[in-house]
Amino acid sequence: MTTQTTEREGMRRREAGEGFTHPLLLAALMSRRREEGEGIENPLLLAALMSRRREEGEGIERPLLLAALMSRRREEDEGIERPLLLATLLRRRQGEGEGIERPLLLAALMGRRREEGNGFANPLLLATLMSRRREEGEGIERPLLLAALLSRRREESEGFAHPLLLAALMTGRREEDGGIERPLLFATLMRRRREEGEGIERPLLLAALMAGQQEQAGAH
């Protein structure tokens, strides 16, 4: 298939509203766009590539295809909620030893998990959220993030020893005018203070200890 034939065929198919499903036509179009330094943002070309990869049971790991999909979604002010695109981006970043700090990717993951009623149980997502909040000098007071961290630590039979987690829990309880009677939180605070050679003069900690003693006395 010559260059002129390719161009004519491409124009004809666009006018007819057809896709570029013929393998040779697809290959020729891709080759021409690369030579001209263009991406593959053409909607019909993108749709044809996606269709072929799905039929062949392949993902969309091809860097040029990924870049084009991302570019189009940004232009259209869309997120990247599409499951196949999300899964591929995650797989690529894991393969390259990268995190998922990219804001657009994070936002899409968060959006999908909220829609599905899930927390942030995915370890990679949790780690990234924690990393981003630390870089921005924020705590982890966000309720959903806290709940997910707590859930994971319970599953792994760990306490609340993580300093950021402890600080967030304490902050949350102060804002809600709550004490720190929760046994696991209590035990962890006590253990940390002992390790750091501190006493238990902290008002909230003292108040919780007193409340615990009174409850035990009432039970007897």
N, C-alpha and C positions, 0 to 999 in steps of 0.2 A: 504494500500500500504506500503510494508516494505521498509526499508532503501536501501537494495540492489536493489529492484525493481525500486525505485526512481532513484538511480544512473544509472542503466542500461537504463531506459526510457529516462533520461536526456541526456545520451551519444548518444542514438539512434536518438533522435530528433535533437541534434546538428549536427550529421553526415548527417542527412537528410535535414538539413537547415530549420527545422520546428520551429515554436514558441512554447512557453510553455503555451498554452491557456487553458489546462484542469485545472479547479479550484483546485482539490486535488493535482495535480502535482506542481502547482504554490505555494500552501501553504506549501508543503513539502520542496520545494527548498528554500523558504524564511526561513523556520524554521531551515534548516541545515546551511544556511549561517550565521544566527544570532548566532547559537551555536558555530560556528567556528570563530566567531568574524570578519567575512568578511562583506563587503558591498554588494551591488547588482549591481556592475558595469557591469556584463555580458550583452552585447548588446541585446542578444535574450531575456533574462529575463526582462530587462528594457522595451523593446518594448512590451512584453506580458503584463506587469503590466500596462503600459500606455494605451494599447488597452482596457484592461478590465475596467479600471477606466472610460475611455471615454464612453464605452458602458453602464456603470451603471450610467452615468451622474454625476460622482464624479470628484472632482478636484484632484490635486496631492499633497495635504497637508501633506501626511504621511512623517514624518521627514526622515526616512530611504530612501525613494524613492527620496525625494528632494535632500538629500545629495549625493546620487549616481548620479543623473542627473548633479548636479553642478560639481562633481568630474570628470565625463566623459568629460564635455565641457571644463574644464580647461586643461585636458590632451590633448585634441584635439586642444587647442589654439582657441577655439570658444568663442564667447560671450554667453549671455543668452537671445538672442532676441526672442526665441520661446514664442509666446504670452501666452500660457497656463502656462508655467513655470514662466514668468514674473508676470502674474496676481496672481499666487499662492504665490510667494515670497512676493509680496507687501501685499497681504491679511494677510499672517502670521505675517509680521512685524507690521502691524497696530494692529492686534489682541493682540500682545505682547507689545503694546505701544512703539514700537521702531520706529526710523526713517528709512530712506533708505540710510544711509551713506556708506554702503558697496560699495566699488569702482566698482566691477564687475556689481552690480545691477544698479548703477547710470549710468555707461557707456552704458549699454544695453538700459535703458530707454531713454537716450539722443539719442542714435543711432536710435531707433524706431521713436522718435518724429521728428528727422531730415528727415528720409525717408518719413514720412507721411506729411511733410511740416508744422508740428505743432510747435508752440513755446513751452515754458515751462509753460503752463497755469495751469498744475496740481498743486494744492496748496502744496501737500506733497513734490513734486519734487522741487518746488521753495524754500520751507523752507529748504530742505536739502542742496541744492546748496548754499544758503546763509550761512548756518551753516558751511559747509565745507570751503568756501572761508574765512570766519572770522577766523576759526581755523588755516588756513594756512597764515593768515596775509595779504590776498589779498583783493582787492576791488571788485566791481562788474562791472568792465568796459566791460565785455564780451557783445557784442552788442545784441545777442539773449536773454541773461538773462535780460539785461536792458529793452529791448522791452517788454518782458513778464511781468516784474514787473510794468512797466508803464501801460500796457494794463489792468492788474488786478486792479491797483489803480483807473484808469478811470472808470472801470466797477463798482467799489465800491464807486465812487464819492469822492475819497480821493485826497488830494493834494500830493506833493512830500515831506512830512514832514520827512520821514525816513532818518536819517543822512547818512547812507551808500549810499542810492539811490541818495541823493543830491550830495554827494561828487563825485560819479561816473559820474553823469550828467555834473557837472562842469568840471571834468577832461576831459571827452569826448569833450566838447565844446572847451576847451583850445587847445587840440591836433588838432582839426579841424580848429583852428583859428576863431572859431565862438564866437559870443557874447552870452548873456543870455537873449535875447529879448523875449523868449517864456513866455507868460503871466503867466501861472500857475507856472512855475519855478521861475519867478520873484517874484510873490506874496509870494511864500513859503519862498524864501530867505529873503525877507523883514520881514516876520512874525517871522522867526527864530532869526534874528538879534535883533528885538525888544524884544523878549522873553529873550534873553541872555543879554539885556542891552547894546548891541553894536550899533555903528553908522553904516553908510553905506560907510565907507571910502574905502572898497575893490575896487580896480580899475575896475575889470570887472563889478561889480554891478553898480558902478557910471557911467561907460560908457553906460551901458544898459539903465539906467535911463535917461541919457542925450539923447540917441537915441530916446527913447520913447517920451520925451518932444518935440523933434524936429519934429517927425512924426505928433504929435498932432497939433503942431503949423502950419505945412504945410497943414494939412487937413482943418484948419480954414481959 
